[in-house]
Structures are given as structure tokens and as C-alpha cells.
Amino acid sequence: MSAFNRIAYHQNRRDEVPNQQLARALSAARDRKGIREIAAGSWDKNRSIRSDCVKVLYEIGYLDPGPIARVLAQGRR
């Protein structure tokens, strides 16, 4: 299952637990592809999806900002 499909919205949940769990998993694995999927989802037309993706990115940044910094640095090349 892709990271994007694991956000709370796609699990029909309104709480933050799935987003926090996803953030921990992506951060621990340093999953650049998954983080890129979530970053791309932050531009989705659906407001709930955007919100969940921003929450996941926020949680990853709180745990360890390194993976997000690397993904952003790759995007600038």
C-alpha cells in the first residue's frame, strides 16, 4: 500500500492516529518515495487530503527533519 493511501482520509477516519503512525513509519524507514507522495498530496484538490498530508509532514518534521530536508533538496535539482 502506498503512503498516500495510508493517510486517515483514505481509511475513513477523522482522528490523527493513522497520520501519526504513518509519519513514524516513514521517518523510521527514511522512505523518500513515501515522503514525496505525501508532499505531493499536500497540493490535492480535496481539503481533507491536503490537511492529512500536511499533518504527516509536520509529524515527520517533529520526529526528524532530515528526511524532509533531503526530499526538498532533491526537488530543487
PDB file of N, CA, C and O in Angstrom:
ATOM      1  N   MET A   1       0.851  -1.170   0.000  1.00  0.00           N
ATOM      2  CA  MET A   1       0.000   0.000   0.000  1.00  0.00           C
ATOM      3  C   MET A   1       0.903   1.242   0.000  1.00  0.00           C
ATOM      4  O   MET A   1       1.874   1.312   0.754  1.00  0.00           O
ATOM      5  N   SER A   2       0.576   2.200  -0.839  1.00  0.00           N
ATOM      6  CA  SER A   2       1.385   3.410  -0.907  1.00  0.00           C
ATOM      7  C   SER A   2       1.161   4.270   0.337  1.00  0.00           C
ATOM      8  O   SER A   2       0.156   4.133   1.035  1.00  0.00           O
ATOM      9  N   ALA A   3       2.101   5.142   0.591  1.00  0.00           N
ATOM     10  CA  ALA A   3       1.998   6.030   1.750  1.00  0.00           C
ATOM     11  C   ALA A   3       0.757   6.915   1.644  1.00  0.00           C
ATOM     12  O   ALA A   3       0.069   7.156   2.636  1.00  0.00           O
ATOM     13  N   PHE A   4       0.482   7.391   0.443  1.00  0.00           N
ATOM     14  CA  PHE A   4      -0.668   8.266   0.225  1.00  0.00           C
ATOM     15  C   PHE A   4      -1.973   7.587   0.622  1.00  0.00           C
ATOM     16  O   PHE A   4      -2.876   8.237   1.147  1.00  0.00           O
ATOM     17  N   ASN A   5      -2.077   6.293   0.376  1.00  0.00           N
ATOM     18  CA  ASN A   5      -3.303   5.561   0.707  1.00  0.00           C
ATOM     19  C   ASN A   5      -3.417   5.231   2.185  1.00  0.00           C
ATOM     20  O   ASN A   5      -4.446   4.718   2.624  1.00  0.00           O
ATOM     21  N   ARG A   6      -2.382   5.515   2.956  1.00  0.00           N
ATOM     22  CA  ARG A   6      -2.406   5.211   4.386  1.00  0.00           C
ATOM     23  C   ARG A   6      -2.807   6.407   5.249  1.00  0.00           C
ATOM     24  O   ARG A   6      -2.891   6.273   6.470  1.00  0.00           O
ATOM     25  N   ILE A   7      -3.056   7.577   4.645  1.00  0.00           N
ATOM     26  CA  ILE A   7      -3.485   8.726   5.450  1.00  0.00           C
ATOM     27  C   ILE A   7      -4.878   8.472   6.005  1.00  0.00           C
ATOM     28  O   ILE A   7      -5.610   7.622   5.498  1.00  0.00           O
ATOM     29  N   ALA A   8      -5.240   9.202   7.037  1.00  0.00           N
ATOM     30  CA  ALA A   8      -6.517   8.991   7.726  1.00  0.00           C
ATOM     31  C   ALA A   8      -7.712   9.105   6.787  1.00  0.00           C
ATOM     32  O   ALA A   8      -8.662   8.332   6.911  1.00  0.00           O
ATOM     33  N   TYR A   9      -7.688  10.038   5.864  1.00  0.00           N
ATOM     34  CA  TYR A   9      -8.810  10.240   4.948  1.00  0.00           C
ATOM     35  C   TYR A   9      -9.127   8.965   4.166  1.00  0.00           C
ATOM     36  O   TYR A   9     -10.293   8.596   4.026  1.00  0.00           O
ATOM     37  N   HIS A  10      -8.110   8.307   3.666  1.00  0.00           N
ATOM     38  CA  HIS A  10      -8.321   7.099   2.862  1.00  0.00           C
ATOM     39  C   HIS A  10      -8.711   5.890   3.709  1.00  0.00           C
ATOM     40  O   HIS A  10      -9.120   4.861   3.171  1.00  0.00           O
ATOM     41  N   GLN A  11      -8.587   6.008   5.015  1.00  0.00           N
ATOM     42  CA  GLN A  11      -9.020   4.937   5.904  1.00  0.00           C
ATOM     43  C   GLN A  11     -10.372   5.265   6.530  1.00  0.00           C
ATOM     44  O   GLN A  11     -10.824   4.572   7.443  1.00  0.00           O
ATOM     45  N   ASN A  12     -11.011   6.315   6.041  1.00  0.00           N
ATOM     46  CA  ASN A  12     -12.319   6.767   6.538  1.00  0.00           C
ATOM     47  C   ASN A  12     -12.285   7.043   8.031  1.00  0.00           C
ATOM     48  O   ASN A  12     -13.201   6.679   8.768  1.00  0.00           O
ATOM     49  N   ARG A  13     -11.215   7.691   8.460  1.00  0.00           N
ATOM     50  CA  ARG A  13     -11.075   8.048   9.879  1.00  0.00           C
ATOM     51  C   ARG A  13     -10.881   9.547   9.991  1.00  0.00           C
ATOM     52  O   ARG A  13     -10.293  10.183   9.116  1.00  0.00           O
ATOM     53  N   ARG A  14     -11.380  10.093  11.073  1.00  0.00           N
ATOM     54  CA  ARG A  14     -11.280  11.530  11.288  1.00  0.00           C
ATOM     55  C   ARG A  14     -10.300  11.881  12.396  1.00  0.00           C
ATOM     56  O   ARG A  14     -10.134  13.056  12.724  1.00  0.00           O
ATOM     57  N   ASP A  15      -9.654  10.885  12.973  1.00  0.00           N
ATOM     58  CA  ASP A  15      -8.681  11.152  14.020  1.00  0.00           C
ATOM     59  C   ASP A  15      -7.279  11.221  13.405  1.00  0.00           C
ATOM     60  O   ASP A  15      -7.094  10.941  12.221  1.00  0.00           O
ATOM     61  N   GLU A  16      -6.312  11.593  14.218  1.00  0.00           N
ATOM     62  CA  GLU A  16      -4.952  11.805  13.727  1.00  0.00           C
ATOM     63  C   GLU A  16      -4.046  10.583  13.886  1.00  0.00           C
ATOM     64  O   GLU A  16      -2.899  10.607  13.438  1.00  0.00           O
ATOM     65  N   VAL A  17      -4.534   9.536  14.507  1.00  0.00           N
ATOM     66  CA  VAL A  17      -3.692   8.368  14.797  1.00  0.00           C
ATOM     67  C   VAL A  17      -3.085   7.761  13.524  1.00  0.00           C
ATOM     68  O   VAL A  17      -1.882   7.501  13.513  1.00  0.00           O
ATOM     69  N   PRO A  18      -3.856   7.523  12.452  1.00  0.00           N
ATOM     70  CA  PRO A  18      -3.226   6.959  11.254  1.00  0.00           C
ATOM     71  C   PRO A  18      -2.122   7.859  10.673  1.00  0.00           C
ATOM     72  O   PRO A  18      -1.104   7.369  10.186  1.00  0.00           O
ATOM     73  N   ASN A  19      -2.338   9.164  10.733  1.00  0.00           N
ATOM     74  CA  ASN A  19      -1.333  10.103  10.223  1.00  0.00           C
ATOM     75  C   ASN A  19      -0.068  10.070  11.074  1.00  0.00           C
ATOM     76  O   ASN A  19       1.041  10.129  10.543  1.00  0.00           O
ATOM     77  N   GLN A  20      -0.228   9.977  12.373  1.00  0.00           N
ATOM     78  CA  GLN A  20       0.929   9.905  13.263  1.00  0.00           C
ATOM     79  C   GLN A  20       1.684   8.599  13.075  1.00  0.00           C
ATOM     80  O   GLN A  20       2.915   8.585  13.066  1.00  0.00           O
ATOM     81  N   GLN A  21       0.955   7.508  12.925  1.00  0.00           N
ATOM     82  CA  GLN A  21       1.599   6.212  12.698  1.00  0.00           C
ATOM     83  C   GLN A  21       2.354   6.215  11.369  1.00  0.00           C
ATOM     84  O   GLN A  21       3.472   5.707  11.282  1.00  0.00           O
ATOM     85  N   LEU A  22       1.747   6.783  10.352  1.00  0.00           N
ATOM     86  CA  LEU A  22       2.392   6.871   9.050  1.00  0.00           C
ATOM     87  C   LEU A  22       3.656   7.714   9.128  1.00  0.00           C
ATOM     88  O   LEU A  22       4.685   7.360   8.552  1.00  0.00           O
ATOM     89  N   ALA A  23       3.576   8.816   9.835  1.00  0.00           N
ATOM     90  CA  ALA A  23       4.751   9.686   9.984  1.00  0.00           C
ATOM     91  C   ALA A  23       5.890   8.946  10.678  1.00  0.00           C
ATOM     92  O   ALA A  23       7.043   9.040  10.258  1.00  0.00           O
ATOM     93  N   ARG A  24       5.568   8.218  11.730  1.00  0.00           N
ATOM     94  CA  ARG A  24       6.609   7.450  12.431  1.00  0.00           C
ATOM     95  C   ARG A  24       7.233   6.404  11.512  1.00  0.00           C
ATOM     96  O   ARG A  24       8.451   6.225  11.506  1.00  0.00           O
ATOM     97  N   ALA A  25       6.401   5.716  10.739  1.00  0.00           N
ATOM     98  CA  ALA A  25       6.899   4.679   9.838  1.00  0.00           C
ATOM     99  C   ALA A  25       7.780   5.275   8.738  1.00  0.00           C
ATOM    100  O   ALA A  25       8.848   4.738   8.442  1.00  0.00           O
ATOM    101  N   LEU A  26       7.345   6.367   8.138  1.00  0.00           N
ATOM    102  CA  LEU A  26       8.126   6.996   7.072  1.00  0.00           C
ATOM    103  C   LEU A  26       9.437   7.556   7.605  1.00  0.00           C
ATOM    104  O   LEU A  26      10.477   7.453   6.955  1.00  0.00           O
ATOM    105  N   SER A  27       9.381   8.144   8.781  1.00  0.00           N
ATOM    106  CA  SER A  27      10.581   8.711   9.385  1.00  0.00           C
ATOM    107  C   SER A  27      11.583   7.625   9.761  1.00  0.00           C
ATOM    108  O   SER A  27      12.778   7.762   9.500  1.00  0.00           O
ATOM    109  N   ALA A  28      11.102   6.560  10.366  1.00  0.00           N
ATOM    110  CA  ALA A  28      11.990   5.471  10.795  1.00  0.00           C
ATOM    111  C   ALA A  28      12.644   4.792   9.595  1.00  0.00           C
ATOM    112  O   ALA A  28      13.818   4.427   9.649  1.00  0.00           O
ATOM    113  N   ALA A  29      11.887   4.623   8.513  1.00  0.00           N
ATOM    114  CA  ALA A  29      12.407   3.952   7.320  1.00  0.00           C
ATOM    115  C   ALA A  29      13.166   4.916   6.404  1.00  0.00           C
ATOM    116  O   ALA A  29      13.836   4.497   5.461  1.00  0.00           O
ATOM    117  N   ARG A  30      13.047   6.215   6.701  1.00  0.00           N
ATOM    118  CA  ARG A  30      13.618   7.245   5.825  1.00  0.00           C
ATOM    119  C   ARG A  30      13.174   7.008   4.380  1.00  0.00           C
ATOM    120  O   ARG A  30      13.971   7.029   3.442  1.00  0.00           O
ATOM    121  N   ASP A  31      11.883   6.786   4.248  1.00  0.00           N
ATOM    122  CA  ASP A  31      11.258   6.439   2.974  1.00  0.00           C
ATOM    123  C   ASP A  31      11.042   7.692   2.133  1.00  0.00           C
ATOM    124  O   ASP A  31      10.024   8.371   2.268  1.00  0.00           O
ATOM    125  N   ARG A  32      11.996   7.992   1.275  1.00  0.00           N
ATOM    126  CA  ARG A  32      11.923   9.209   0.455  1.00  0.00           C
ATOM    127  C   ARG A  32      10.756   9.170  -0.518  1.00  0.00           C
ATOM    128  O   ARG A  32      10.091  10.183  -0.733  1.00  0.00           O
ATOM    129  N   LYS A  33      10.507   8.011  -1.104  1.00  0.00           N
ATOM    130  CA  LYS A  33       9.396   7.894  -2.050  1.00  0.00           C
ATOM    131  C   LYS A  33       8.064   8.180  -1.353  1.00  0.00           C
ATOM    132  O   LYS A  33       7.222   8.906  -1.883  1.00  0.00           O
ATOM    133  N   GLY A  34       7.881   7.608  -0.170  1.00  0.00           N
ATOM    134  CA  GLY A  34       6.655   7.842   0.586  1.00  0.00           C
ATOM    135  C   GLY A  34       6.496   9.290   1.001  1.00  0.00           C
ATOM    136  O   GLY A  34       5.398   9.845   0.945  1.00  0.00           O
ATOM    137  N   ILE A  35       7.598   9.903   1.418  1.00  0.00           N
ATOM    138  CA  ILE A  35       7.540  11.314   1.808  1.00  0.00           C
ATOM    139  C   ILE A  35       7.209  12.182   0.601  1.00  0.00           C
ATOM    140  O   ILE A  35       6.461  13.153   0.722  1.00  0.00           O
ATOM    141  N   ARG A  36       7.764  11.838  -0.569  1.00  0.00           N
ATOM    142  CA  ARG A  36       7.430  12.582  -1.792  1.00  0.00           C
ATOM    143  C   ARG A  36       5.945  12.451  -2.129  1.00  0.00           C
ATOM    144  O   ARG A  36       5.318  13.426  -2.545  1.00  0.00           O
ATOM    145  N   GLU A  37       5.377  11.251  -1.953  1.00  0.00           N
ATOM    146  CA  GLU A  37       3.942  11.048  -2.193  1.00  0.00           C
ATOM    147  C   GLU A  37       3.111  11.943  -1.280  1.00  0.00           C
ATOM    148  O   GLU A  37       2.154  12.582  -1.717  1.00  0.00           O
ATOM    149  N   ILE A  38       3.492  11.976  -0.013  1.00  0.00           N
ATOM    150  CA  ILE A  38       2.753  12.791   0.951  1.00  0.00           C
ATOM    151  C   ILE A  38       2.909  14.279   0.617  1.00  0.00           C
ATOM    152  O   ILE A  38       1.942  15.037   0.700  1.00  0.00           O
ATOM    153  N   ALA A  39       4.110  14.694   0.245  1.00  0.00           N
ATOM    154  CA  ALA A  39       4.337  16.097  -0.121  1.00  0.00           C
ATOM    155  C   ALA A  39       3.490  16.475  -1.340  1.00  0.00           C
ATOM    156  O   ALA A  39       2.922  17.567  -1.388  1.00  0.00           O
ATOM    157  N   ALA A  40       3.406  15.583  -2.312  1.00  0.00           N
ATOM    158  CA  ALA A  40       2.575  15.845  -3.492  1.00  0.00           C
ATOM    159  C   ALA A  40       1.094  15.921  -3.103  1.00  0.00           C
ATOM    160  O   ALA A  40       0.337  16.709  -3.671  1.00  0.00           O
ATOM    161  N   GLY A  41       0.692  15.104  -2.139  1.00  0.00           N
ATOM    162  CA  GLY A  41      -0.697  15.123  -1.676  1.00  0.00           C
ATOM    163  C   GLY A  41      -1.084  16.409  -0.975  1.00  0.00           C
ATOM    164  O   GLY A  41      -2.268  16.721  -0.847  1.00  0.00           O
ATOM    165  N   SER A  42      -0.095  17.154  -0.523  1.00  0.00           N
ATOM    166  CA  SER A  42      -0.398  18.424   0.140  1.00  0.00           C
ATOM    167  C   SER A  42      -0.929  19.467  -0.849  1.00  0.00           C
ATOM    168  O   SER A  42      -1.345  20.552  -0.442  1.00  0.00           O
ATOM    169  N   TRP A  43      -0.915  19.139  -2.148  1.00  0.00           N
ATOM    170  CA  TRP A  43      -1.461  20.027  -3.182  1.00  0.00           C
ATOM    171  C   TRP A  43      -2.756  19.474  -3.776  1.00  0.00           C
ATOM    172  O   TRP A  43      -3.242  19.997  -4.778  1.00  0.00           O
ATOM    173  N   ASP A  44      -3.319  18.430  -3.176  1.00  0.00           N
ATOM    174  CA  ASP A  44      -4.536  17.807  -3.682  1.00  0.00           C
ATOM    175  C   ASP A  44      -5.713  18.789  -3.645  1.00  0.00           C
ATOM    176  O   ASP A  44      -5.734  19.713  -2.832  1.00  0.00           O
ATOM    177  N   LYS A  45      -6.683  18.581  -4.527  1.00  0.00           N
ATOM    178  CA  LYS A  45      -7.877  19.443  -4.547  1.00  0.00           C
ATOM    179  C   LYS A  45      -8.727  19.277  -3.295  1.00  0.00           C
ATOM    180  O   LYS A  45      -9.375  20.222  -2.845  1.00  0.00           O
ATOM    181  N   ASN A  46      -8.723  18.077  -2.738  1.00  0.00           N
ATOM    182  CA  ASN A  46      -9.546  17.774  -1.566  1.00  0.00           C
ATOM    183  C   ASN A  46      -8.895  18.357  -0.309  1.00  0.00           C
ATOM    184  O   ASN A  46      -7.753  18.035   0.017  1.00  0.00           O
ATOM    185  N   ARG A  47      -9.617  19.195   0.370  1.00  0.00           N
ATOM    186  CA  ARG A  47      -9.104  19.870   1.559  1.00  0.00           C
ATOM    187  C   ARG A  47      -8.710  18.897   2.676  1.00  0.00           C
ATOM    188  O   ARG A  47      -7.718  19.119   3.371  1.00  0.00           O
ATOM    189  N   SER A  48      -9.473  17.840   2.846  1.00  0.00           N
ATOM    190  CA  SER A  48      -9.184  16.851   3.890  1.00  0.00           C
ATOM    191  C   SER A  48      -7.891  16.092   3.597  1.00  0.00           C
ATOM    192  O   SER A  48      -7.112  15.802   4.505  1.00  0.00           O
ATOM    193  N   ILE A  49      -7.675  15.778   2.339  1.00  0.00           N
ATOM    194  CA  ILE A  49      -6.437  15.096   1.952  1.00  0.00           C
ATOM    195  C   ILE A  49      -5.250  16.022   2.181  1.00  0.00           C
ATOM    196  O   ILE A  49      -4.233  15.610   2.739  1.00  0.00           O
ATOM    197  N   ARG A  50      -5.380  17.267   1.751  1.00  0.00           N
ATOM    198  CA  ARG A  50      -4.298  18.249   1.977  1.00  0.00           C
ATOM    199  C   ARG A  50      -3.972  18.353   3.452  1.00  0.00           C
ATOM    200  O   ARG A  50      -2.801  18.360   3.831  1.00  0.00           O
ATOM    201  N   SER A  51      -4.986  18.432   4.279  1.00  0.00           N
ATOM    202  CA  SER A  51      -4.793  18.573   5.718  1.00  0.00           C
ATOM    203  C   SER A  51      -4.069  17.368   6.307  1.00  0.00           C
ATOM    204  O   SER A  51      -3.155  17.519   7.118  1.00  0.00           O
ATOM    205  N   ASP A  52      -4.480  16.179   5.899  1.00  0.00           N
ATOM    206  CA  ASP A  52      -3.826  14.961   6.395  1.00  0.00           C
ATOM    207  C   ASP A  52      -2.369  14.906   5.958  1.00  0.00           C
ATOM    208  O   ASP A  52      -1.501  14.530   6.745  1.00  0.00           O
ATOM    209  N   CYS A  53      -2.096  15.273   4.727  1.00  0.00           N
ATOM    210  CA  CYS A  53      -0.721  15.237   4.226  1.00  0.00           C
ATOM    211  C   CYS A  53       0.154  16.245   4.957  1.00  0.00           C
ATOM    212  O   CYS A  53       1.298  15.941   5.296  1.00  0.00           O
ATOM    213  N   VAL A  54      -0.365  17.426   5.200  1.00  0.00           N
ATOM    214  CA  VAL A  54       0.398  18.428   5.951  1.00  0.00           C
ATOM    215  C   VAL A  54       0.649  17.934   7.374  1.00  0.00           C
ATOM    216  O   VAL A  54       1.733  18.146   7.918  1.00  0.00           O
ATOM    217  N   LYS A  55      -0.331  17.284   7.974  1.00  0.00           N
ATOM    218  CA  LYS A  55      -0.160  16.736   9.321  1.00  0.00           C
ATOM    219  C   LYS A  55       0.945  15.689   9.342  1.00  0.00           C
ATOM    220  O   LYS A  55       1.769  15.678  10.256  1.00  0.00           O
ATOM    221  N   VAL A  56       0.973  14.812   8.350  1.00  0.00           N
ATOM    222  CA  VAL A  56       2.021  13.790   8.284  1.00  0.00           C
ATOM    223  C   VAL A  56       3.384  14.448   8.138  1.00  0.00           C
ATOM    224  O   VAL A  56       4.333  14.057   8.818  1.00  0.00           O
ATOM    225  N   LEU A  57       3.495  15.441   7.262  1.00  0.00           N
ATOM    226  CA  LEU A  57       4.773  16.137   7.084  1.00  0.00           C
ATOM    227  C   LEU A  57       5.199  16.848   8.361  1.00  0.00           C
ATOM    228  O   LEU A  57       6.378  16.855   8.714  1.00  0.00           O
ATOM    229  N   TYR A  58       4.241  17.441   9.046  1.00  0.00           N
ATOM    230  CA  TYR A  58       4.538  18.107  10.315  1.00  0.00           C
ATOM    231  C   TYR A  58       5.084  17.103  11.332  1.00  0.00           C
ATOM    232  O   TYR A  58       6.081  17.368  12.003  1.00  0.00           O
ATOM    233  N   GLU A  59       4.428  15.961  11.438  1.00  0.00           N
ATOM    234  CA  GLU A  59       4.862  14.933  12.392  1.00  0.00           C
ATOM    235  C   GLU A  59       6.249  14.392  12.039  1.00  0.00           C
ATOM    236  O   GLU A  59       7.068  14.166  12.930  1.00  0.00           O
ATOM    237  N   ILE A  60       6.515  14.187  10.761  1.00  0.00           N
ATOM    238  CA  ILE A  60       7.845  13.736  10.343  1.00  0.00           C
ATOM    239  C   ILE A  60       8.877  14.782  10.727  1.00  0.00           C
ATOM    240  O   ILE A  60       9.938  14.445  11.253  1.00  0.00           O
ATOM    241  N   GLY A  61       8.576  16.039  10.469  1.00  0.00           N
ATOM    242  CA  GLY A  61       9.496  17.123  10.815  1.00  0.00           C
ATOM    243  C   GLY A  61       9.741  17.220  12.302  1.00  0.00           C
ATOM    244  O   GLY A  61      10.845  17.560  12.727  1.00  0.00           O
ATOM    245  N   TYR A  62       8.747  16.931  13.089  1.00  0.00           N
ATOM    246  CA  TYR A  62       8.897  16.950  14.544  1.00  0.00           C
ATOM    247  C   TYR A  62       9.810  15.810  15.002  1.00  0.00           C
ATOM    248  O   TYR A  62      10.658  15.991  15.876  1.00  0.00           O
ATOM    249  N   LEU A  63       9.622  14.639  14.400  1.00  0.00           N
ATOM    250  CA  LEU A  63      10.424  13.475  14.781  1.00  0.00           C
ATOM    251  C   LEU A  63      11.868  13.602  14.305  1.00  0.00           C
ATOM    252  O   LEU A  63      12.805  13.368  15.068  1.00  0.00           O
ATOM    253  N   ASP A  64      12.036  13.971  13.051  1.00  0.00           N
ATOM    254  CA  ASP A  64      13.365  14.076  12.460  1.00  0.00           C
ATOM    255  C   ASP A  64      13.250  14.869  11.160  1.00  0.00           C
ATOM    256  O   ASP A  64      12.768  14.324  10.167  1.00  0.00           O
ATOM    257  N   PRO A  65      13.667  16.117  11.127  1.00  0.00           N
ATOM    258  CA  PRO A  65      13.508  16.930   9.925  1.00  0.00           C
ATOM    259  C   PRO A  65      14.409  16.520   8.763  1.00  0.00           C
ATOM    260  O   PRO A  65      14.208  16.986   7.641  1.00  0.00           O
ATOM    261  N   GLY A  66      15.387  15.668   9.004  1.00  0.00           N
ATOM    262  CA  GLY A  66      16.329  15.266   7.967  1.00  0.00           C
ATOM    263  C   GLY A  66      15.700  14.686   6.717  1.00  0.00           C
ATOM    264  O   GLY A  66      16.040  15.121   5.617  1.00  0.00           O
ATOM    265  N   PRO A  67      14.785  13.711   6.838  1.00  0.00           N
ATOM    266  CA  PRO A  67      14.197  13.128   5.625  1.00  0.00           C
ATOM    267  C   PRO A  67      13.445  14.147   4.767  1.00  0.00           C
ATOM    268  O   PRO A  67      13.496  14.078   3.539  1.00  0.00           O
ATOM    269  N   ILE A  68      12.758  15.076   5.395  1.00  0.00           N
ATOM    270  CA  ILE A  68      12.029  16.096   4.635  1.00  0.00           C
ATOM    271  C   ILE A  68      13.018  17.015   3.928  1.00  0.00           C
ATOM    272  O   ILE A  68      12.821  17.369   2.766  1.00  0.00           O
ATOM    273  N   ALA A  69      14.076  17.400   4.624  1.00  0.00           N
ATOM    274  CA  ALA A  69      15.086  18.271   4.025  1.00  0.00           C
ATOM    275  C   ALA A  69      15.715  17.608   2.796  1.00  0.00           C
ATOM    276  O   ALA A  69      15.943  18.267   1.782  1.00  0.00           O
ATOM    277  N   ARG A  70      15.990  16.319   2.886  1.00  0.00           N
ATOM    278  CA  ARG A  70      16.591  15.621   1.735  1.00  0.00           C
ATOM    279  C   ARG A  70      15.628  15.562   0.554  1.00  0.00           C
ATOM    280  O   ARG A  70      16.037  15.741  -0.593  1.00  0.00           O
ATOM    281  N   VAL A  71      14.358  15.312   0.831  1.00  0.00           N
ATOM    282  CA  VAL A  71      13.371  15.254  -0.260  1.00  0.00           C
ATOM    283  C   VAL A  71      13.235  16.629  -0.906  1.00  0.00           C
ATOM    284  O   VAL A  71      13.165  16.730  -2.131  1.00  0.00           O
ATOM    285  N   LEU A  72      13.197  17.672  -0.111  1.00  0.00           N
ATOM    286  CA  LEU A  72      13.090  19.027  -0.672  1.00  0.00           C
ATOM    287  C   LEU A  72      14.335  19.403  -1.455  1.00  0.00           C
ATOM    288  O   LEU A  72      14.239  20.047  -2.500  1.00  0.00           O
ATOM    289  N   ALA A  73      15.497  19.012  -0.966  1.00  0.00           N
ATOM    290  CA  ALA A  73      16.745  19.310  -1.676  1.00  0.00           C
ATOM    291  C   ALA A  73      16.786  18.605  -3.021  1.00  0.00           C
ATOM    292  O   ALA A  73      17.298  19.162  -3.993  1.00  0.00           O
ATOM    293  N   GLN A  74      16.256  17.390  -3.094  1.00  0.00           N
ATOM    294  CA  GLN A  74      16.227  16.665  -4.361  1.00  0.00           C
ATOM    295  C   GLN A  74      15.295  17.343  -5.361  1.00  0.00           C
ATOM    296  O   GLN A  74      15.543  17.316  -6.567  1.00  0.00           O
ATOM    297  N   GLY A  75      14.235  17.944  -4.860  1.00  0.00           N
ATOM    298  CA  GLY A  75      13.279  18.607  -5.738  1.00  0.00           C
ATOM    299  C   GLY A  75      13.840  19.847  -6.394  1.00  0.00           C
ATOM    300  O   GLY A  75      13.326  20.271  -7.429  1.00  0.00           O
ATOM    301  N   ARG A  76      14.862  20.437  -5.838  1.00  0.00           N
ATOM    302  CA  ARG A  76      15.441  21.658  -6.373  1.00  0.00           C
ATOM    303  C   ARG A  76      16.428  21.397  -7.491  1.00  0.00           C
ATOM    304  O   ARG A  76      16.818  22.322  -8.204  1.00  0.00           O
ATOM    305  N   ARG A  77      16.833  20.160  -7.653  1.00  0.00           N
ATOM    306  CA  ARG A  77      17.828  19.837  -8.702  1.00  0.00           C
ATOM    307  C   ARG A  77      17.223  19.754 -10.048  1.00  0.00           C
ATOM    308  O   ARG A  77      17.926  19.493 -11.025  1.00  0.00           O
TER     309      ARG A  77
END
